[in-house]
């Protein structure tokens, strides 16, 4: 079985690839104002897809590099709230759920 590190990196890569595939990937980085979020998932400053791309995925790579993994993850629950009813997001939801399962 692959190490947790390898599975986390693979999962992050799959999430990124799917976001690109379904057009949720942006070439425009958030502004400094958007990066000054106060609420969970940056709900006060940016769309959830932007949070996934610019906050979540970079943090996943940081924790993987440090080999310091969280005890749990619940990103999929928020993704369901945000992407409910979006047929193009079904695989992304599955990938995020699979990511959470690595820690739950």
LOVEX-368740 format. One record per atom (N, C-alpha, C): residue in one letter; x, y, z. Coordinates in steps of 0.001 Angstrom, whole numbers, always signed. Example, Ala and Ser with C-alpha at 12.3 -4.5 7.8 and 13.67 -1.06 7.14 Angstrom:
# LOVEX-368740
<vose 'a',<+13190,-5690,+7800>>
<vose 'a',<+12300,-4500,+7800>>
<vose 'a',<+13200,-3300,+7800>>
<vose 's',<+12850,-2250,+7080>>
<vose 's',<+13670,-1060,+7140>>
<vose 's',<+12900,+30,+7870>>
END
This chain:
# LOVEX-368740
<vose 'x',<+846,-1184,+0>>
<vose 'x',<+0,+0,+0>>
<vose 'x',<+893,+1250,+0>>
<vose 'x',<+510,+2223,-771>>
<vose 'x',<+1286,+3455,-865>>
<vose 'x',<+1247,+4201,+467>>
<vose 'x',<+2281,+4956,+726>>
<vose 'x',<+2332,+5739,+1957>>
<vose 'x',<+1255,+6818,+1924>>
<vose 'x',<+922,+7311,+3113>>
<vose 'x',<-63,+8392,+3196>>
<vose 'x',<+411,+9584,+2374>>
<vose 'x',<+1685,+9900,+2458>>
<vose 'x',<+2244,+11012,+1687>>
<vose 'x',<+1951,+10844,+205>>
<vose 'x',<+2232,+9674,-328>>
<vose 'x',<+2010,+9419,-1757>>
<vose 'x',<+530,+9493,-2110>>
<vose 'x',<-322,+8969,-1247>>
<vose 'x',<-1762,+9004,-1524>>
<vose 'x',<-2306,+10429,-1482>>
<vose 'x',<-1791,+11248,-571>>
<vose 'x',<-2232,+12647,-479>>
<vose 'x',<-1814,+13417,-1723>>
<vose 'x',<-578,+13248,-2144>>
<vose 'x',<-80,+13937,-3347>>
<vose 'x',<-862,+13473,-4572>>
<vose 'x',<-1106,+12196,-4684>>
<vose 'x',<-1886,+11675,-5809>>
<vose 'x',<-3300,+12244,-5797>>
<vose 'x',<-3913,+12287,-4639>>
<vose 'x',<-5269,+12817,-4520>>
<vose 'x',<-5312,+14293,-4925>>
<vose 'x',<-4358,+15073,-4444>>
<vose 'x',<-4300,+16497,-4808>>
<vose 'x',<-4152,+16666,-6315>>
<vose 'x',<-3332,+15848,-6931>>
<vose 'x',<-3160,+15908,-8379>>
<vose 'x',<-4438,+15580,-9127>>
<vose 'x',<-5172,+14601,-8637>>
<vose 'x',<-6444,+14242,-9268>>
<vose 'x',<-7469,+15360,-9115>>
<vose 'x',<-7502,+15990,-7946>>
<vose 'x',<-8430,+17104,-7716>>
<vose 'x',<-8093,+18253,-8666>>
<vose 'x',<-6816,+18598,-8758>>
<vose 'x',<-6408,+19667,-9679>>
<vose 'x',<-6768,+19325,-11119>>
<vose 'x',<-6464,+18120,-11544>>
<vose 'x',<-6752,+17720,-12924>>
<vose 'x',<-8250,+17798,-13214>>
<vose 'x',<-9058,+17384,-12267>>
<vose 'x',<-10507,+17430,-12483>>
<vose 'x',<-11002,+18872,-12528>>
<vose 'x',<-10486,+19721,-11656>>
<vose 'x',<-10872,+21131,-11690>>
<vose 'x',<-10523,+21755,-13041>>
<vose 'x',<-9378,+21418,-13560>>
<vose 'x',<-8991,+21922,-14885>>
<vose 'x',<-9933,+21379,-15955>>
<vose 'x',<-10218,+20083,-15869>>
<vose 'x',<-11071,+19420,-16863>>
<vose 'x',<-12460,+20058,-16942>>
<vose 'x',<-13022,+20423,-15799>>
<vose 'x',<-14396,+20943,-15793>>
<vose 'x',<-14463,+22471,-15803>>
<vose 'x',<-13319,+23108,-15998>>
<vose 'x',<-13302,+24563,-16145>>
<vose 'x',<-13378,+25337,-14848>>
<vose 'x',<-12984,+24723,-13734>>
<vose 'x',<-12988,+25419,-12443>>
<vose 'x',<-11613,+25958,-12082>>
<vose 'x',<-10660,+25845,-12979>>
<vose 'x',<-9296,+26316,-12716>>
<vose 'x',<-9155,+27714,-13279>>
<vose 'x',<-8569,+28613,-12519>>
<vose 'x',<-8430,+30000,-12938>>
<vose 'x',<-6965,+30371,-13098>>
<vose 'x',<-6686,+31215,-14069>>
<vose 'x',<-5326,+31725,-14232>>
<vose 'x',<-5128,+33022,-13442>>
<vose 'x',<-6203,+33524,-12834>>
<vose 'x',<-6149,+34774,-12076>>
<vose 'x',<-6084,+34486,-10580>>
<vose 'x',<-4968,+34823,-9977>>
<vose 'x',<-4812,+34635,-8534>>
<vose 'x',<-5707,+35616,-7776>>
<vose 'x',<-6135,+35234,-6595>>
<vose 'x',<-6944,+36153,-5782>>
<vose 'x',<-6146,+37399,-5411>>
<vose 'x',<-6858,+38477,-5216>>
<vose 'x',<-6232,+39729,-4796>>
<vose 'x',<-5800,+39622,-3337>>
<vose 'x',<-4926,+40519,-2891>>
<vose 'x',<-4550,+40518,-1473>>
<vose 'x',<-5773,+40654,-558>>
<vose 'x',<-6757,+41419,-994>>
<vose 'x',<-7979,+41568,-198>>
<vose 'x',<-8708,+40229,-67>>
<vose 'x',<-8762,+39470,-1148>>
<vose 'x',<-9416,+38167,-1103>>
<vose 'x',<-8640,+37190,-219>>
<vose 'x',<-7335,+37321,-191>>
<vose 'x',<-6517,+36432,+627>>
<vose 'x',<-6603,+36781,+2116>>
<vose 'x',<-7175,+37922,+2437>>
<vose 'x',<-7337,+38341,+3840>>
<vose 'x',<-8674,+37857,+4391>>
<vose 'x',<-9043,+36643,+4087>>
<vose 'x',<-10331,+36102,+4509>>
<vose 'x',<-10342,+35837,+6015>>
<vose 'x',<-11534,+35838,+6554>>
<vose 'x',<-11723,+35582,+7984>>
<vose 'x',<-12564,+34334,+8226>>
<vose 'x',<-13403,+33976,+7273>>
<vose 'x',<-14322,+32854,+7445>>
<vose 'x',<-13740,+31559,+6887>>
<vose 'x',<-14266,+30462,+7393>>
<vose 'x',<-13861,+29151,+6889>>
<vose 'x',<-14088,+29081,+5388>>
<vose 'x',<-13192,+28411,+4703>>
<vose 'x',<-13250,+28234,+3248>>
<vose 'x',<-13238,+29568,+2498>>
<vose 'x',<-12804,+30637,+3173>>
<vose 'x',<-12736,+31984,+2583>>
<vose 'x',<-14077,+32420,+2005>>
<vose 'x',<-15151,+31954,+2626>>
<vose 'x',<-16485,+32244,+2113>>
<vose 'x',<-16784,+33741,+2073>>
<vose 'x',<-16058,+34523,+2859>>
<vose 'x',<-16294,+35964,+2889>>
<vose 'x',<-15582,+36719,+1779>>
<vose 'x',<-14669,+36051,+1053>>
<vose 'x',<-13900,+36808,+60>>
<vose 'x',<-13780,+36165,-1322>>
<vose 'x',<-14046,+34855,-1444>>
<vose 'x',<-13846,+34231,-2762>>
<vose 'x',<-14765,+33032,-2945>>
<vose 'x',<-14999,+32664,-4191>>
<vose 'x',<-15781,+31455,-4463>>
<vose 'x',<-15048,+30213,-3950>>
<vose 'x',<-15810,+29184,-3640>>
<vose 'x',<-15243,+27954,-3105>>
<vose 'x',<-14213,+27342,-4052>>
<vose 'x',<-14473,+27365,-5350>>
<vose 'x',<-13512,+26806,-6310>>
<vose 'x',<-12173,+27542,-6221>>
<vose 'x',<-12209,+28843,-6000>>
<vose 'x',<-10958,+29602,-5833>>
<vose 'x',<-10244,+29183,-4565>>
<vose 'x',<-11016,+28971,-3494>>
<vose 'x',<-10421,+28508,-2243>>
<vose 'x',<-9731,+27164,-2462>>
<vose 'x',<-10400,+26247,-3165>>
<vose 'x',<-9794,+24943,-3439>>
<vose 'x',<-8457,+25113,-4158>>
<vose 'x',<-8446,+25949,-5175>>
<vose 'x',<-7257,+26114,-6008>>
<vose 'x',<-6132,+26861,-5290>>
<vose 'x',<-6460,+27966,-4652>>
<vose 'x',<-5426,+28862,-4155>>
<vose 'x',<-5101,+28706,-2673>>
<vose 'x',<-5961,+28034,-1921>>
<vose 'x',<-5717,+27843,-493>>
<vose 'x',<-5556,+26350,-169>>
<vose 'x',<-6580,+25576,-488>>
<vose 'x',<-6596,+24166,-126>>
<vose 'x',<-5450,+23381,-766>>
<vose 'x',<-5354,+23396,-2081>>
<vose 'x',<-4332,+22577,-2743>>
<vose 'x',<-2903,+22977,-2346>>
<vose 'x',<-2573,+24277,-2284>>
<vose 'x',<-1227,+24617,-1800>>
<vose 'x',<-973,+24134,-372>>
<vose 'x',<-1993,+24212,+488>>
<vose 'x',<-1813,+23733,+1864>>
<vose 'x',<-1637,+22222,+1898>>
<vose 'x',<-2342,+21522,+1044>>
<vose 'x',<-2167,+20071,+975>>
<vose 'x',<-712,+19746,+652>>
<vose 'x',<-150,+20456,-301>>
<vose 'x',<+1246,+20212,-668>>
<vose 'x',<+2195,+20586,+476>>
<vose 'x',<+1866,+21646,+1212>>
<vose 'x',<+2696,+22043,+2352>>
<vose 'x',<+2694,+20983,+3444>>
<vose 'x',<+1510,+20494,+3811>>
<vose 'x',<+1455,+19491,+4881>>
<vose 'x',<+2086,+18183,+4428>>
<vose 'x',<+1937,+17862,+3156>>
<vose 'x',<+2567,+16639,+2643>>
<vose 'x',<+4091,+16774,+2691>>
<vose 'x',<+4603,+17926,+2304>>
<vose 'x',<+6050,+18137,+2327>>
<vose 'x',<+6595,+18062,+3746>>
<vose 'x',<+5819,+18552,+4699>>
<vose 'x',<+6239,+18521,+6098>>
<vose 'x',<+5912,+17191,+6765>>
<vose 'x',<+5167,+16354,+6052>>
<vose 'x',<+4727,+15059,+6582>>
<vose 'x',<+3968,+15230,+7899>>
<vose 'x',<+3147,+16291,+7945>>
<vose 'x',<+2331,+16604,+9132>>
<vose 'x',<+877,+16682,+8694>>
<vose 'x',<+201,+15579,+8787>>
<vose 'x',<-1140,+15477,+8249>>
<vose 'x',<-2193,+15764,+9310>>
<vose 'x',<-3337,+16294,+8883>>
<vose 'x',<-4411,+16569,+9847>>
<vose 'x',<-5020,+15265,+10363>>
<vose 'x',<-5706,+15367,+11485>>
<vose 'x',<-6361,+14177,+12031>>
<vose 'x',<-7689,+13914,+11335>>
<vose 'x',<-8218,+14926,+10663>>
<vose 'x',<-9454,+14745,+9899>>
<vose 'x',<-9547,+15813,+8813>>
<vose 'x',<-10437,+15579,+7872>>
<vose 'x',<-10700,+16539,+6799>>
<vose 'x',<-12182,+16469,+6462>>
<vose 'x',<-12764,+17615,+6191>>
<vose 'x',<-14187,+17647,+5830>>
<vose 'x',<-14453,+18591,+4669>>
<vose 'x',<-13512,+18675,+3753>>
<vose 'x',<-13668,+19560,+2605>>
<vose 'x',<-14818,+19106,+1704>>
<vose 'x',<-15074,+17820,+1644>>
<vose 'x',<-16146,+17310,+777>>
<vose 'x',<-17515,+17790,+1220>>
<vose 'x',<-17722,+17919,+2520>>
<vose 'x',<-19026,+18379,+3013>>
<vose 'x',<-19326,+19788,+2496>>
<vose 'x',<-18329,+20655,+2533>>
<vose 'x',<-18527,+22008,+1997>>
<vose 'x',<-18699,+21967,+487>>
<vose 'x',<-17953,+21109,-168>>
<vose 'x',<-18067,+20985,-1620>>
<vose 'x',<-19465,+20551,-2026>>
<vose 'x',<-20066,+19656,-1275>>
<vose 'x',<-21443,+19224,-1577>>
<vose 'x',<-22374,+20419,-1483>>
<vose 'x',<-22205,+21249,-453>>
<vose 'x',<-23060,+22441,-315>>
<vose 'x',<-22861,+23406,-1483>>
<vose 'x',<-21619,+23561,-1892>>
<vose 'x',<-21304,+24526,-2948>>
<vose 'x',<-21657,+24037,-4348>>
<vose 'x',<-21445,+22764,-4608>>
<vose 'x',<-21584,+22242,-5964>>
<vose 'x',<-22826,+21394,-6172>>
<vose 'x',<-23713,+21340,-5191>>
<vose 'x',<-24936,+20551,-5307>>
<vose 'x',<-25705,+20959,-6556>>
<vose 'x',<-26094,+19994,-7333>>
<vose 'x',<-26865,+20270,-8538>>
<vose 'x',<-26018,+20586,-9757>>
<vose 'x',<-24711,+20540,-9626>>
<vose 'x',<-23819,+20795,-10760>>
<vose 'x',<-23330,+19453,-11281>>
<vose 'x',<-23920,+18944,-12366>>
<vose 'x',<-23530,+17623,-12869>>
<vose 'x',<-22041,+17511,-13200>>
<vose 'x',<-21438,+18589,-13663>>
<vose 'x',<-20017,+18552,-14015>>
<vose 'x',<-19131,+18341,-12793>>
<vose 'x',<-19659,+18610,-11602>>
<vose 'x',<-18847,+18534,-10393>>
<vose 'x',<-18924,+17174,-9700>>
<vose 'x',<-19650,+16228,-10241>>
<vose 'x',<-19823,+14942,-9562>>
<vose 'x',<-18497,+14237,-9292>>
<vose 'x',<-17639,+14160,-10279>>
<vose 'x',<-16345,+13488,-10075>>
<vose 'x',<-15494,+14270,-9086>>
<vose 'x',<-15532,+15595,-9142>>
<vose 'x',<-14783,+16409,-8190>>
<vose 'x',<-15266,+16121,-6769>>
<vose 'x',<-16568,+16021,-6587>>
<vose 'x',<-17108,+15694,-5264>>
<vose 'x',<-16594,+14341,-4786>>
<vose 'x',<-16550,+13385,-5684>>
<vose 'x',<-16036,+12058,-5328>>
<vose 'x',<-14566,+12139,-4934>>
<vose 'x',<-13786,+12882,-5693>>
<vose 'x',<-12361,+13012,-5387>>
<vose 'x',<-12129,+13701,-4041>>
<vose 'x',<-12938,+14709,-3742>>
<vose 'x',<-12803,+15404,-2457>>
<vose 'x',<-13223,+14493,-1304>>
<vose 'x',<-14256,+13687,-1540>>
<vose 'x',<-14668,+12715,-538>>
<vose 'x',<-13581,+11677,-312>>
<vose 'x',<-12960,+11228,-1389>>
<vose 'x',<-11841,+10278,-1274>>
<vose 'x',<-10676,+10902,-494>>
<vose 'x',<-10445,+12185,-731>>
<vose 'x',<-9393,+12884,+14>>
<vose 'x',<-9714,+12862,+1505>>
<vose 'x',<-10937,+13241,+1848>>
<vose 'x',<-11339,+13231,+3262>>
<vose 'x',<-11161,+11851,+3885>>
<vose 'x',<-11465,+10824,+3129>>
<vose 'x',<-11365,+9458,+3645>>
<vose 'x',<-9934,+9076,+4024>>
<vose 'x',<-8965,+9761,+3481>>
<vose 'x',<-7582,+9494,+3852>>
<vose 'x',<-7313,+9828,+5319>>
<vose 'x',<-8143,+10686,+5896>>
<vose 'x',<-7910,+11181,+7261>>
<vose 'x',<-9027,+10839,+8237>>
<vose 'x',<-10072,+10212,+7767>>
<vose 'x',<-11209,+9914,+8651>>
<vose 'x',<-11354,+8435,+8873>>
END
